[in-house]
Amino acid sequence: MWDIPFRLLASIIIGFFIGMSIDKYLSADAPVFTIICSMLGLIGGIWSCIKKTL
């Protein structure tokens, strides 16, 4: 039960850093991939939490 918040937080943080590294690699002006990967991390974290509780 206590691992649910950590799963959610970890997936968001991992998505954030992946997106940030993609933006740095592509020299993007706006943090497009950071936002996209963070949202995907949030969705993946919620999905993981739902699967864990069911």
C-alpha positions in Angstrom: 0.0 0.0 0.0 2.8 2.4 0.8 4.5 1.8 -2.6 1.7 3.4 -4.6 2.8 7.1 -4.1 6.4 6.1 -4.8 5.4 4.4 -8.1 3.5 7.4 -9.2 6.3 9.9 -8.3 9.0 7.7 -9.8 7.2 7.4 -13.1 6.7 11.1 -13.4 10.3 11.9 -12.4 11.7 9.4 -14.9 9.4 10.7 -17.7 10.6 14.3 -16.8 14.3 13.5 -17.1 13.8 11.5 -20.3 11.9 14.4 -21.9 14.5 16.9 -20.6 17.3 14.9 -22.1 15.5 14.6 -25.5 14.9 18.4 -25.5 18.6 19.0 -24.8 19.7 16.5 -27.5 17.4 18.2 -30.1 18.2 21.7 -28.8 14.5 22.5 -28.6 13.5 26.1 -27.6 10.3 25.0 -25.8 10.2 22.0 -23.4 7.9 20.0 -25.6 9.3 16.6 -25.0 9.6 17.3 -21.2 5.9 18.0 -21.0 4.9 15.1 -23.2 7.1 12.6 -21.4 6.0 13.9 -18.0 2.4 13.4 -19.0 3.2 9.9 -20.3 4.9 9.2 -17.0 1.8 10.4 -15.1 -0.5 8.2 -17.2 1.8 5.2 -16.7 2.1 5.8 -13.0 -1.7 6.0 -12.6 -2.1 2.8 -14.7 0.5 1.1 -12.6 -1.3 2.2 -9.4 -4.7 1.0 -10.7 -3.2 -2.4 -11.6 -1.6 -2.7 -8.2 -4.8 -2.0 -6.3 -7.0 -4.3 -8.4 
